[in-house]
């Protein structure tokens, strides 16, 4: 689960320039919601251990 969490963070960082360009063009990408969901799942998985 930790690897998936780290991978999602890396994908978010890599796609940041795309998100900035899209926002300037008037389009928003919901990456923050995806990262928040993955973070919650990661925290819930660690709480069970």
PDB file of N, CA, C and O in Angstrom, chain B, residues numbered from 101:
ATOM      1  N   UNK B 101       0.828  -1.190   0.000  1.00  0.00           N
ATOM      2  CA  UNK B 101       0.000   0.000   0.000  1.00  0.00           C
ATOM      3  C   UNK B 101       0.873   1.256   0.000  1.00  0.00           C
ATOM      4  O   UNK B 101       0.532   2.257  -0.628  1.00  0.00           O
ATOM      5  N   UNK B 102       2.005   1.193   0.711  1.00  0.00           N
ATOM      6  CA  UNK B 102       2.899   2.342   0.767  1.00  0.00           C
ATOM      7  C   UNK B 102       3.434   2.677  -0.623  1.00  0.00           C
ATOM      8  O   UNK B 102       3.547   3.850  -0.980  1.00  0.00           O
ATOM      9  N   UNK B 103       3.762   1.648  -1.407  1.00  0.00           N
ATOM     10  CA  UNK B 103       4.279   1.881  -2.760  1.00  0.00           C
ATOM     11  C   UNK B 103       3.228   2.553  -3.639  1.00  0.00           C
ATOM     12  O   UNK B 103       3.553   3.442  -4.427  1.00  0.00           O
ATOM     13  N   UNK B 104       1.982   2.137  -3.509  1.00  0.00           N
ATOM     14  CA  UNK B 104       0.899   2.759  -4.274  1.00  0.00           C
ATOM     15  C   UNK B 104       0.739   4.222  -3.882  1.00  0.00           C
ATOM     16  O   UNK B 104       0.542   5.084  -4.738  1.00  0.00           O
ATOM     17  N   UNK B 105       0.826   4.496  -2.587  1.00  0.00           N
ATOM     18  CA  UNK B 105       0.722   5.869  -2.099  1.00  0.00           C
ATOM     19  C   UNK B 105       1.859   6.720  -2.665  1.00  0.00           C
ATOM     20  O   UNK B 105       1.626   7.830  -3.143  1.00  0.00           O
ATOM     21  N   UNK B 106       3.078   6.207  -2.611  1.00  0.00           N
ATOM     22  CA  UNK B 106       4.227   6.946  -3.133  1.00  0.00           C
ATOM     23  C   UNK B 106       4.115   7.138  -4.648  1.00  0.00           C
ATOM     24  O   UNK B 106       4.462   8.198  -5.169  1.00  0.00           O
ATOM     25  N   UNK B 107       3.637   6.123  -5.342  1.00  0.00           N
ATOM     26  CA  UNK B 107       3.454   6.230  -6.789  1.00  0.00           C
ATOM     27  C   UNK B 107       2.430   7.306  -7.134  1.00  0.00           C
ATOM     28  O   UNK B 107       2.622   8.068  -8.081  1.00  0.00           O
ATOM     29  N   UNK B 108       1.352   7.369  -6.374  1.00  0.00           N
ATOM     30  CA  UNK B 108       0.330   8.380  -6.652  1.00  0.00           C
ATOM     31  C   UNK B 108       0.868   9.786  -6.394  1.00  0.00           C
ATOM     32  O   UNK B 108       0.522  10.724  -7.113  1.00  0.00           O
ATOM     33  N   UNK B 109       1.709   9.937  -5.376  1.00  0.00           N
ATOM     34  CA  UNK B 109       2.338  11.239  -5.117  1.00  0.00           C
ATOM     35  C   UNK B 109       3.247  11.612  -6.290  1.00  0.00           C
ATOM     36  O   UNK B 109       3.223  12.750  -6.757  1.00  0.00           O
ATOM     37  N   UNK B 110       4.041  10.662  -6.760  1.00  0.00           N
ATOM     38  CA  UNK B 110       4.944  10.919  -7.886  1.00  0.00           C
ATOM     39  C   UNK B 110       4.163  11.295  -9.142  1.00  0.00           C
ATOM     40  O   UNK B 110       4.551  12.213  -9.863  1.00  0.00           O
ATOM     41  N   UNK B 111       3.075  10.596  -9.403  1.00  0.00           N
ATOM     42  CA  UNK B 111       2.242  10.918 -10.572  1.00  0.00           C
ATOM     43  C   UNK B 111       1.674  12.325 -10.441  1.00  0.00           C
ATOM     44  O   UNK B 111       1.614  13.071 -11.419  1.00  0.00           O
ATOM     45  N   UNK B 112       1.258  12.685  -9.232  1.00  0.00           N
ATOM     46  CA  UNK B 112       0.747  14.032  -8.998  1.00  0.00           C
ATOM     47  C   UNK B 112       1.793  15.098  -9.267  1.00  0.00           C
ATOM     48  O   UNK B 112       1.493  16.137  -9.855  1.00  0.00           O
ATOM     49  N   UNK B 113       3.021  14.841  -8.836  1.00  0.00           N
ATOM     50  CA  UNK B 113       4.109  15.798  -9.057  1.00  0.00           C
ATOM     51  C   UNK B 113       4.438  15.898 -10.546  1.00  0.00           C
ATOM     52  O   UNK B 113       4.654  16.990 -11.071  1.00  0.00           O
ATOM     53  N   UNK B 114       4.475  14.761 -11.212  1.00  0.00           N
ATOM     54  CA  UNK B 114       4.810  14.749 -12.641  1.00  0.00           C
ATOM     55  C   UNK B 114       3.741  15.453 -13.471  1.00  0.00           C
ATOM     56  O   UNK B 114       4.064  16.133 -14.445  1.00  0.00           O
ATOM     57  N   UNK B 115       2.485  15.300 -13.100  1.00  0.00           N
ATOM     58  CA  UNK B 115       1.405  15.906 -13.880  1.00  0.00           C
ATOM     59  C   UNK B 115       1.092  17.344 -13.465  1.00  0.00           C
ATOM     60  O   UNK B 115       0.190  17.967 -14.025  1.00  0.00           O
ATOM     61  N   UNK B 116       1.822  17.869 -12.496  1.00  0.00           N
ATOM     62  CA  UNK B 116       1.574  19.238 -12.034  1.00  0.00           C
ATOM     63  C   UNK B 116       1.675  20.265 -13.165  1.00  0.00           C
ATOM     64  O   UNK B 116       0.791  21.116 -13.270  1.00  0.00           O
ATOM     65  N   UNK B 117       2.714  20.231 -14.022  1.00  0.00           N
ATOM     66  CA  UNK B 117       2.756  21.210 -15.125  1.00  0.00           C
ATOM     67  C   UNK B 117       1.542  21.112 -16.051  1.00  0.00           C
ATOM     68  O   UNK B 117       1.039  22.130 -16.526  1.00  0.00           O
ATOM     69  N   UNK B 118       1.076  19.898 -16.304  1.00  0.00           N
ATOM     70  CA  UNK B 118      -0.122  19.711 -17.124  1.00  0.00           C
ATOM     71  C   UNK B 118      -1.338  20.327 -16.440  1.00  0.00           C
ATOM     72  O   UNK B 118      -2.156  20.979 -17.090  1.00  0.00           O
ATOM     73  N   UNK B 119      -1.455  20.123 -15.146  1.00  0.00           N
ATOM     74  CA  UNK B 119      -2.581  20.677 -14.401  1.00  0.00           C
ATOM     75  C   UNK B 119      -2.544  22.206 -14.399  1.00  0.00           C
ATOM     76  O   UNK B 119      -3.583  22.855 -14.517  1.00  0.00           O
ATOM     77  N   UNK B 120      -1.359  22.771 -14.266  1.00  0.00           N
ATOM     78  CA  UNK B 120      -1.229  24.235 -14.276  1.00  0.00           C
ATOM     79  C   UNK B 120      -1.616  24.786 -15.651  1.00  0.00           C
ATOM     80  O   UNK B 120      -2.342  25.775 -15.745  1.00  0.00           O
ATOM     81  N   UNK B 121      -1.132  24.148 -16.705  1.00  0.00           N
ATOM     82  CA  UNK B 121      -1.473  24.597 -18.058  1.00  0.00           C
ATOM     83  C   UNK B 121      -2.968  24.453 -18.320  1.00  0.00           C
ATOM     84  O   UNK B 121      -3.581  25.330 -18.929  1.00  0.00           O
ATOM     85  N   UNK B 122      -3.550  23.359 -17.864  1.00  0.00           N
ATOM     86  CA  UNK B 122      -4.986  23.149 -18.059  1.00  0.00           C
ATOM     87  C   UNK B 122      -5.792  24.196 -17.306  1.00  0.00           C
ATOM     88  O   UNK B 122      -6.796  24.697 -17.814  1.00  0.00           O
ATOM     89  N   UNK B 123      -5.356  24.527 -16.099  1.00  0.00           N
ATOM     90  CA  UNK B 123      -6.076  25.534 -15.306  1.00  0.00           C
ATOM     91  C   UNK B 123      -6.018  26.896 -15.991  1.00  0.00           C
ATOM     92  O   UNK B 123      -7.009  27.626 -16.006  1.00  0.00           O
ATOM     93  N   UNK B 124      -4.870  27.239 -16.556  1.00  0.00           N
ATOM     94  CA  UNK B 124      -4.755  28.512 -17.264  1.00  0.00           C
ATOM     95  C   UNK B 124      -5.634  28.523 -18.511  1.00  0.00           C
ATOM     96  O   UNK B 124      -6.073  29.582 -18.960  1.00  0.00           O
ATOM     97  N   UNK B 125      -5.889  27.345 -19.065  1.00  0.00           N
ATOM     98  CA  UNK B 125      -6.769  27.241 -20.228  1.00  0.00           C
ATOM     99  C   UNK B 125      -8.238  27.183 -19.821  1.00  0.00           C
ATOM    100  O   UNK B 125      -9.119  27.184 -20.680  1.00  0.00           O
ATOM    101  N   UNK B 126      -8.506  27.134 -18.517  1.00  0.00           N
ATOM    102  CA  UNK B 126      -9.884  27.123 -18.040  1.00  0.00           C
ATOM    103  C   UNK B 126     -10.428  25.748 -17.711  1.00  0.00           C
ATOM    104  O   UNK B 126     -11.620  25.599 -17.441  1.00  0.00           O
ATOM    105  N   UNK B 127      -9.567  24.739 -17.729  1.00  0.00           N
ATOM    106  CA  UNK B 127      -9.979  23.366 -17.424  1.00  0.00           C
ATOM    107  C   UNK B 127      -9.337  22.963 -16.101  1.00  0.00           C
ATOM    108  O   UNK B 127      -8.147  23.198 -15.893  1.00  0.00           O
ATOM    109  N   UNK B 128     -10.111  22.362 -15.214  1.00  0.00           N
ATOM    110  CA  UNK B 128      -9.536  21.913 -13.946  1.00  0.00           C
ATOM    111  C   UNK B 128      -9.477  20.388 -13.912  1.00  0.00           C
ATOM    112  O   UNK B 128     -10.379  19.705 -14.397  1.00  0.00           O
ATOM    113  N   UNK B 129      -8.409  19.877 -13.336  1.00  0.00           N
ATOM    114  CA  UNK B 129      -8.227  18.436 -13.182  1.00  0.00           C
ATOM    115  C   UNK B 129      -8.380  18.088 -11.701  1.00  0.00           C
ATOM    116  O   UNK B 129      -7.805  18.774 -10.856  1.00  0.00           O
ATOM    117  N   UNK B 130      -9.133  17.049 -11.364  1.00  0.00           N
ATOM    118  CA  UNK B 130      -9.405  16.727  -9.960  1.00  0.00           C
ATOM    119  C   UNK B 130      -8.313  15.881  -9.296  1.00  0.00           C
ATOM    120  O   UNK B 130      -8.631  14.937  -8.573  1.00  0.00           O
ATOM    121  N   UNK B 131      -7.052  16.196  -9.522  1.00  0.00           N
ATOM    122  CA  UNK B 131      -5.972  15.400  -8.945  1.00  0.00           C
ATOM    123  C   UNK B 131      -5.946  15.483  -7.428  1.00  0.00           C
ATOM    124  O   UNK B 131      -5.612  14.501  -6.765  1.00  0.00           O
ATOM    125  N   UNK B 132      -6.292  16.631  -6.868  1.00  0.00           N
ATOM    126  CA  UNK B 132      -6.259  16.767  -5.412  1.00  0.00           C
ATOM    127  C   UNK B 132      -7.255  15.830  -4.746  1.00  0.00           C
ATOM    128  O   UNK B 132      -6.991  15.308  -3.663  1.00  0.00           O
ATOM    129  N   UNK B 133      -8.392  15.615  -5.384  1.00  0.00           N
ATOM    130  CA  UNK B 133      -9.390  14.693  -4.815  1.00  0.00           C
ATOM    131  C   UNK B 133      -8.889  13.260  -4.870  1.00  0.00           C
ATOM    132  O   UNK B 133      -9.084  12.494  -3.927  1.00  0.00           O
ATOM    133  N   UNK B 134      -8.243  12.894  -5.972  1.00  0.00           N
ATOM    134  CA  UNK B 134      -7.686  11.548  -6.098  1.00  0.00           C
ATOM    135  C   UNK B 134      -6.619  11.307  -5.037  1.00  0.00           C
ATOM    136  O   UNK B 134      -6.617  10.265  -4.383  1.00  0.00           O
ATOM    137  N   UNK B 135      -5.712  12.266  -4.864  1.00  0.00           N
ATOM    138  CA  UNK B 135      -4.660  12.117  -3.865  1.00  0.00           C
ATOM    139  C   UNK B 135      -5.231  12.057  -2.457  1.00  0.00           C
ATOM    140  O   UNK B 135      -4.733  11.302  -1.622  1.00  0.00           O
ATOM    141  N   UNK B 136      -6.258  12.833  -2.182  1.00  0.00           N
ATOM    142  CA  UNK B 136      -6.881  12.803  -0.856  1.00  0.00           C
ATOM    143  C   UNK B 136      -7.515  11.442  -0.582  1.00  0.00           C
ATOM    144  O   UNK B 136      -7.426  10.933   0.535  1.00  0.00           O
ATOM    145  N   UNK B 137      -8.143  10.857  -1.575  1.00  0.00           N
ATOM    146  CA  UNK B 137      -8.756   9.526  -1.398  1.00  0.00           C
ATOM    147  C   UNK B 137      -7.705   8.458  -1.159  1.00  0.00           C
ATOM    148  O   UNK B 137      -7.883   7.589  -0.305  1.00  0.00           O
ATOM    149  N   UNK B 138      -6.614   8.515  -1.905  1.00  0.00           N
ATOM    150  CA  UNK B 138      -5.549   7.531  -1.729  1.00  0.00           C
ATOM    151  C   UNK B 138      -4.895   7.703  -0.364  1.00  0.00           C
ATOM    152  O   UNK B 138      -4.564   6.717   0.294  1.00  0.00           O
ATOM    153  N   UNK B 139      -4.707   8.944   0.064  1.00  0.00           N
ATOM    154  CA  UNK B 139      -4.131   9.195   1.385  1.00  0.00           C
ATOM    155  C   UNK B 139      -5.027   8.632   2.482  1.00  0.00           C
ATOM    156  O   UNK B 139      -4.535   8.016   3.428  1.00  0.00           O
ATOM    157  N   UNK B 140      -6.329   8.837   2.365  1.00  0.00           N
ATOM    158  CA  UNK B 140      -7.271   8.308   3.351  1.00  0.00           C
ATOM    159  C   UNK B 140      -7.225   6.786   3.379  1.00  0.00           C
ATOM    160  O   UNK B 140      -7.229   6.187   4.455  1.00  0.00           O
ATOM    161  N   UNK B 141      -7.182   6.157   2.217  1.00  0.00           N
ATOM    162  CA  UNK B 141      -7.106   4.696   2.154  1.00  0.00           C
ATOM    163  C   UNK B 141      -5.815   4.194   2.786  1.00  0.00           C
ATOM    164  O   UNK B 141      -5.820   3.184   3.489  1.00  0.00           O
ATOM    165  N   UNK B 142      -4.721   4.887   2.541  1.00  0.00           N
ATOM    166  CA  UNK B 142      -3.430   4.510   3.124  1.00  0.00           C
ATOM    167  C   UNK B 142      -3.471   4.631   4.640  1.00  0.00           C
ATOM    168  O   UNK B 142      -3.009   3.736   5.347  1.00  0.00           O
ATOM    169  N   UNK B 143      -4.018   5.725   5.143  1.00  0.00           N
ATOM    170  CA  UNK B 143      -4.107   5.920   6.592  1.00  0.00           C
ATOM    171  C   UNK B 143      -5.020   4.879   7.230  1.00  0.00           C
ATOM    172  O   UNK B 143      -4.717   4.373   8.310  1.00  0.00           O
ATOM    173  N   UNK B 144      -6.128   4.554   6.580  1.00  0.00           N
ATOM    174  CA  UNK B 144      -7.037   3.538   7.111  1.00  0.00           C
ATOM    175  C   UNK B 144      -6.381   2.162   7.122  1.00  0.00           C
ATOM    176  O   UNK B 144      -6.593   1.384   8.052  1.00  0.00           O
ATOM    177  N   UNK B 145      -5.594   1.858   6.107  1.00  0.00           N
ATOM    178  CA  UNK B 145      -4.904   0.567   6.053  1.00  0.00           C
ATOM    179  C   UNK B 145      -3.867   0.469   7.162  1.00  0.00           C
ATOM    180  O   UNK B 145      -3.682  -0.602   7.740  1.00  0.00           O
ATOM    181  N   UNK B 146      -3.192   1.566   7.464  1.00  0.00           N
ATOM    182  CA  UNK B 146      -2.192   1.561   8.531  1.00  0.00           C
ATOM    183  C   UNK B 146      -2.832   1.533   9.905  1.00  0.00           C
ATOM    184  O   UNK B 146      -2.221   1.039  10.853  1.00  0.00           O
ATOM    185  N   UNK B 147      -4.034   2.043  10.039  1.00  0.00           N
ATOM    186  CA  UNK B 147      -4.725   2.037  11.329  1.00  0.00           C
ATOM    187  C   UNK B 147      -5.114   0.618  11.721  1.00  0.00           C
ATOM    188  O   UNK B 147      -5.228   0.311  12.907  1.00  0.00           O
ATOM    189  N   UNK B 148      -5.319  -0.248  10.733  1.00  0.00           N
ATOM    190  CA  UNK B 148      -5.708  -1.632  10.998  1.00  0.00           C
ATOM    191  C   UNK B 148      -4.535  -2.480  11.472  1.00  0.00           C
ATOM    192  O   UNK B 148      -4.748  -3.557  12.031  1.00  0.00           O
ATOM    193  N   UNK B 149      -3.324  -2.031  11.267  1.00  0.00           N
ATOM    194  CA  UNK B 149      -2.145  -2.839  11.621  1.00  0.00           C
ATOM    195  C   UNK B 149      -1.730  -2.633  13.036  1.00  0.00           C
ATOM    196  O   UNK B 149      -0.758  -3.238  13.488  1.00  0.00           O
TER     197      UNK B 149
END
